Every structure is written in C-alpha cells, then in structure tokens.
Amino acid sequence: MGFLRTLLALSVVLDHLGGGYGDHLVGGRLAVQLFYVISGFLISYVLTATDHYQGAVGKFYANRALRLFPIYLAVAALTLTAHIVSGGSFFRIYASLPFSAELFLVISNIIIFGQDWLMFFGIRDSALAFTGSFANSDVPLYKGLLVPQAWTLGVEMSFYLVAPFVLRSPRRLLALLAASLVLRAVLIATGIGRSDPWTYRFFPTELALFLIGSLSHQVLLPRMKAWTQRVKRLPELGTGILFLYVLVHFSVGINPTVRDGLAVLLFAALLPLAFLFQSRHRLDKAIGELSYPLYICHMLVIMAFSWLMHGLQEQQPMLFAAMAITGCIGVSAVLNYLIADPLERLRSRLRSAGGRDTAQPAGDARPRSQTATPAQPMGTIRRVP
C-alpha cells in the first residue's frame, strides 16, 4: 500500500509538471479520488480495529492535526518566503480582492478548512460570491493559496469530522453512502456534476469514495486475511495487480468515466491485500511515508526549479521533469526527518494514552507508525486549477 500511495502522489506531481506528463500513471484527478478510497480504508481501520480512540474523539482529531498541520504549515511558510524573495505576482492577487475574499484566503491558508469550498467561489462586481466554479471569477481566488493542492486536505478533514460518528455504525455508513451516490447521480443528470469543481472537489459527493474504502476494510479485509492463510502470496499478487494497473491506466481503451469508475472498484476490492502486503514488507511502509510530504511540497519545489532552471525547462523538458521529481522526493525525505519523525513519538503517546495499544493505526492519507503495521495514507491529492 505504501508504494501505491507514493505512485499516486507522483501522478499528481506529473500532472502539475505540465507538458503532457499528466497522461502518465493514473492522472491527477483520479489519483486524488483513489486517495479518498485509501483514506476511508485506513481511517476505518484506525477507528474500528484499534482501541486508540474508543470514546476519545478529541484524541482522534488531535492525532490527525499533528500529522497534517506541521508539514503543511512548514511548506506554506517556505512558500510565503519564496514569494517575498521573488517579489512575484502572488501579493498582487490580494491587492485586487475585496476584504471578505482576503479574509477567506488568509484564514483558509492557515487552518486548511475552506480551501475546497474556495473552489466554488469567485469575485463578481468587486464582491465575494458563490459562482459555482473558481473559473467564474474576475480574479482567480485559488492563486492566493500558498499550497494550492492542499484543498484536498479540506475534503479529507471534512471526512475526519464525521468519521467517528459514522464508521462504527453499518447502518449510518450505508445510509450516507447511498445518499452520496444519489446526490452524485442527480448532479450528473442535471449537468452540474459533469464539470470541475463538482467532479471531485465537492465533499458531499466525494464522501462516497471514503465510505467505499471503509467498506473495503470492514467487509473485505477479514475475508482476505482468511484467504491469505490458504494462499500465502495473495497479498503480493493483489498489490502487483494494482501496481500494474497504475502503469497501464491510460492504455485501457474504454470510456474515461467508466474506466475511472472501474479503477475505484478495483482499488476498493484489492486494498485489503495491499494492506496485508505492507504489514509484511518494511520497505513498502517506508516508501509510503513519502506520499504526504511529497504531495504537499511538490508545487513549491516545481516553482523553485522553474525559477532557477527556466532555460532548462524550455530546452530539455524531460531532464527538467526528472530533476524536479528527484527534488520533490528529496525535500519529502527531509520533511519526514525534521518534522514527521519527531512528531511521531508524540502521536504514538497520544494514541496509547488511556487505551490498550493492541494495534498500531495505519493512518490516513497521512498517519505514520513505527511498527510493521501498515502506515497511514497520504490523504488526498488533486489537480491544481
């Protein structure tokens, strides 16, 4: 599961590099949605298969915050510094905004919440207004985000808010899943759900993906464990199938919408095997730890490389892309070493406090564990407007 999460993060990096690289691996949008599925699986594991957060919702929220915010805030601060040094156009965006929009951007840049909803707002007649799309705006609001891809964290955090009250109740889980799917069908039928940002940035419809992942954990994982007792290499086989699919996704010659839907179902069906694979292989877990910082830092790294190597970017785009990806991976490793690893000790104590430490949580699209138990997902991903 770890290597798969990092491949999905790389899908987003390639998408944001431009130059047609977005047609490699699974692409940015589908990578984001597959991360939602993975996050649903892992958060279901954390909340229903461990004792860490029984009757301690606040502890669950604190643990999520400790995983998400430190790396995010570090990258946001570095990005702000880069904009100050460069004297670029970032601050001119704010100069052309009404106060309400400035406040919206400043607050969402700090607390993350609201960055996904920002995609549905714009500036009309010098006022902040709900326009239904970031494209329908006199001023592009998303350009005022320090970490523009972090809007997916807003979607993830909305899921974290409801997860403790939903995932332990099969009835609530299935009811919300049905409601989310029906809402998506209605929006598609009316035409609203066919265009960005409604396609994958609207939490009420994306909730179905998280819940599908949760069902994969609660329904399929026990069965996969039993089958693995008879077929020892089943986790390796399932993980290999998912890995190969990520490589050949764009070669599947069917309707793109149908193809993406089948990809979601394939991942949901085989995620339990990828989870079991990670519990067997420490290297897979270690690779997966790069997924969240890679996702959060890559736009800053690409921007820095573009400033420093603009000529190389134009003359040898493939070499530039290779160097930028290498830089993203290097910065991700540094962020883990300086921030995530030290904080993991605090998060581990928080998980263990007041409960039996019977199993280590695998995390979200971002938790981390010091045991061989599968680590946390990277959360979310997505395509910058």
N, C-alpha and C positions, 0 to 999 in steps of 0.2 A: 504493500500500500504506500510505503514511503516514496519509492522511486516513481510510482504512478503520480503521486501528488506533485512531485517536483517536475515531472514531464508536463503536467497540466499548467504549472506556473510558467514553464518555458513556452508553452503555447501562447500565453498572454504576452510574454516578452517578445516573441517573434511577431505577434500581431502589431505591437506598438513600435517595432522597428520599421514597419512600412516596407515598401519595395516588393510587395508580393509575398513576404515571408509569412504573412498571416494564413496562407493556404497550406501550411505545414502543420504536422501533428493534428490537433482537433480544432484549431482556431480559438480566438479569444472568447467569443460568446459562449460556445459550448463548454469550454474549459471552466468558465465561471459556473455554469449550471451543474456540471459534474462535481465541482467542489461543493455545491449546495447539497448534493446527494451524499457525498462523503461526510460532510459536516453533520448531517442528520444521523448517519450511521454512528459516528463516533460520540456525539453528544448523547444519543440514546444509550450507548454503552456506559458512558460516564454516569448517567442519572439512574439507570435501571439495573446495571450489573455490578455496581460497586456500592459500598456503604458510605462513601465520602460525603455525600450531600443529602442523606436522608434527613428530612426535617431541617435542612440548613440551606435554604435557597440563597440567602445572603452570601454564604461562603462560596456557593457556585458562581454567583455574579462576580465576587471579588477575584476568584481564580481566573475567570475569563478576562477580566480587566487587566490583571497582572500579565497575562500572556499577550494581549493585543496592544495596550497603550504604550508601554515603554519603547518598543521598537518603532511603532508608528510615530510617536512624538519625537524620537531622535531623528528619524528621516525627515519629518516635517520641519524640524529646526534646521537641519542641514540644508534643506531645500530653500527655506527662507533666507538663510545666509548666502546661498548661491545667487539668489535673485538680488539681494542687496549689493553684492560684489559686482554682479554683471550689469546692474542698472537697466535691466530689461523691461519688457512691456508688462510684467506681472502687476506692478503697482498702478499702472495706468488704467487697468480694469477697474480698480476700486475708485479711482478718481471720477469715473463716469457713471457710478452707481448711486441710486438714492440710499439714504441712511438705512432703511429697512433691509435692503439687499446686502449692504456692507455688514450689518449686524448678523444676518443669516449666515453669511460666508465665514465671518470671524468665529462665531460660536461653533459652527459645524466643523471648521478646521481644527478646533480644539477638542471637541467631545465626540467627533465622528458621526454621532447620530444626526440625521438630517441630510447627509451628503447624498443619499439615494433619492430623497424627496426633492432635492435641489434640481434633479434632472427633469422634473415636471414643471419647473417654474422658469419664468423669464422676465424681461423688462419690457413693459408696454407703456407708452406715454409717460416715461420717466418714473414709473412706479413698478414695484414688485408685484407680479401677478401669476396666478396659476394658468399656464398656457398649454399644458398637456405634453410639452416637449421642450427640452433645452434648445432645440433648433429654432423654436418660435420665440426669439428674443432679440431685442435691439442690441443687447450686449451679451456675449456668451458667458453666462454666470460660471460655468464649470471651469473656465480659465482662471478663476480666482481660488481654486482649490490647490493647496500645497502638494497634496498627494492625490492627484485626480482619480487614480484607480481605487482609492480607498472607499469609494461609495459602496462597494460590495460589503465592506465591514459593517456599514449601516444596515444592510439587509441581514447579515449574519447576526448582528446584535439584536435585531427585532425578533429573530428566531430564539435567541438565548432568553429573551424576556418571557416568552410563552412556553418554552420547552419544559420547565419543571412542572407546569400545571397541565401539560398535555401528554407527554410521552409515557407517563406511568399509568395512563388510563386508555386502554384499547378503544373504548367507545368514543372518547373525545378525539383520539388520534384519527380514527376512521371518519368521524363526522367532519373534522376540519379538512381532511384530505379530500373528501367528496365535495365540500363547499369550495375549496380552492380550485379543483378541476372544473367544476361547473362554472365558476367565475371566469376562468381562462377561456372556456368554450364560448361563453356569452360574449366576451370581449373580442374574440376572434371572429365570431359570427357577425358582430356589428362593424368589424373592420378596425376597431381601435387597437385590438391586441395583435395586429399584424405589423406594427411599426414601432421602432425604438422611440421612447424608452419603455413602452409597455411590454415588449417582447421578453425582457429578462431583468428589468430593474424594479418591477412593481411587486413589493413583498407579498401582498395577499395571494397573488398567483404563483409566485416562486415558492411559497410555503409548501406547496405540494411536493416539490423536489426534496426538501428537507425531510418531509414525512415519509416519502418513499424510501429514503435512506434509513430512516428509523425502523420502518417495517422490515427492511432487509436485515437489520441487526436482530430484531426481536423474533422474526419468523424463520429466517433462513439460516442464521448463524448456528443455532442448535442442531439443525439437520446437517449442515456442512461439517460440523465437528464429528457427528456420528459417522458420516460417510468417510471422513478422513481416517477414522480408525481402521477402515477396511482398505482404503486406497491411500497409502501413505503419502504419495506425491501429488495428491489432488490440489493442495494449495499452490504448488509450483505450476501445475497445469493451468489453473484458473487465472493466476497472475500473469502467466505467459500469454494467455489469450487476450487479456486486457491490454497488455503491453503492445502486442502486435496490432490490435485494433487502433490504438492511438497512432501508430505509424501509418496505417493504411486508410484512415477515416475518409479522407477526401478522394480516395480511389473507389469508394463504394458508389456505384453508378445508379443511385435511386434519387427520388425527390429529396432535396436537402432537409425539408422539415421532417419527413418520415425518417430519414437517416439519423437526424439528431434525436428523435424520439426513441428509436431503436437503440441508440448508443446509451441513453439514460437507462433503459430497461436492462441492457447488457451489464452495465456497471452495477446496477442495483442487484442483479442476480449473482454476480461474481465477487462483489465486495467482501463477503464473508471469507472467501478463500484468500483474497489479498490480505485481509486482516490476520488470518492464521499464518500466512506466509511471513508477514512482518514479525510475528512473535517468534519465528524460528531463525530469522536472519538479522543480526545486529546491524549489518551494513545497510540493509534496506531501511531500517529505522533511522540511521544516521543521515542517509541521503534525504529522507523525508523531512528532517528537521530544517533543511534549507528552504522548503517551499514557502513558508510565510514571509521570512525576511526577503527572499528573492522577489516575491510578488510586491512587497511594499517598497523596496528600494529601486526597482528596475527603471522607473521613469526618471528618477534623479540621476542614475548612472548613465542612461542613454542621453539625457540632456547635457551632462558634463562631457561625455565623449563627443557629442555633436559640437560643443563649443571649442573643444581642444583639437579635434581632428576633422573639422568641416571639409577640408580638401580631400582627405582620405574617404570620407563618407560619400562624396560625389564621384571620385575617380575609381575607388575599389570598394564598392558597397558590401561585397561578401566578406572581405577582410575586416571591414569596419564592424559588420554584424558579429563576426566571430570574436573580435576583441571586446565588443560591448557585452556580449553574453558572458565571456570569461570574467569581465569586470563585475558584472552583476553577481555571479557566483562567489567571487572573492569578497565583495562587500557583504554578501549574505553571511558568509562564514565568520567575518569579523563581527557583525551584529550579534550573531549567536554567541560568540566567545565573550564579548564585552557586556552584553545585556541579558540575553535569554538564559544562558547557562547559570550565571549567578542568581538570577531571579527564580530559577527552577527550584533551588533549595527552599526558598520562601514558599513557593507554591506547593511543594511537597509537604511542608509542615502544615500548611493551611488545609490540604486535603486530608491529612491524617488526624488533625485536631478533632477530638470529640467523637471519633468513629474508628471502627476496626479497619486497618489497612489491608484488606483482603485482596485487593487487586489494584493495580495502578491504572488510572484512566488513560485512555489513548488520546484524548484531547479533542479539539475541534479542528477546524481547518487551521488549528494552531496550537493545541496543548503539547507539552513535552513530558517525557517520562524518563527516569534514569534506569528503568528495568528493561527486560527484553520484551515487555508487553508493548503492543503497537502504540506508536506515538500519535500525536494529535494532528488533525487536518490543517491545511493551510487556510482554511476559510474560504474565503471567497476569492473570486477573480473576475475579471471582466474586461471589457473593452472601453478605453477612454473615448469619449465622444470625438 
